[in-house]
Amino acid sequence: MSSQGTTGPQESFAGVHPATENDKLVSALGYIFWFIVPIIVLLTEMKNSAFNRIHAFQGLVFADIGVIFFILYTCVTIVITAAVPPLGCILWVGYFLPLGLGLYYAYKTYSAGQVEFPYLSQVTRSLFRQQLASPA
């Protein structure tokens, strides 16, 4: 990733491209297999690829957001189901939202080599600014 001149969280990932098809595959899998693939990428030589490193950090952020979603959605579902029991038969579908979004991100990463995602990239830049600048 090139970080000439820009040091703030507004720096764009748009100029980063995968070096190989393997980079795209590994990065895409990080959105499906939360925590596992991003951590493997960051602990191995795969972190030397800016494309893999960016997606590993975005995958970790996505996984954290997914876990928070599950906790909050479970609380809301319990309350709503307690108030209106028949809704419990429908609300379970909401648990598939993070999986669907992860599959979408994986598809865009693998097919188009996309690096920028709304909100996710902004949060990743603000949380991991220094780690994204260098593979060390």
C-alpha positions, 0 to 999 in steps of 0.5 A: 500500500502506498502511503505517500503524503497522507497519514490520516484516516481518509487515505484510500485503499482504492490504489491497492491491487492483488499481486496474484489470484491467491491474494484474492482468494485468501482475502475473500476467505477472510470475510467468510471464515471470521478471525481464522483467515485474517489472523493466519494472514497476519501471522504468516508471510502473506502479510507482506502483500498490501492487498492481503494485509488490508483485507485481513484487518478489514476481515477482523473489523467485519468479524468484530462487527458481526459478533456485536450484531449477533449479541445485540440481535439476540437481545432484541429477538428475545425481547420481541419474542417475549412480547409477541411469541409468533415473531420468534418464528420469523426473526431467526432469519436475521441471523443470516445477515452477517453471512450474506454480507460476508459472502457479498464482500468475499465475492467483490474481493475475489471477482473484482479485486475490490478493496474499498467497502463503505464504512468498513474501510473507514473504520479499518483505516481509523483503527489500524492506520499504523499497521496498514502502513507497513507489514512489520 
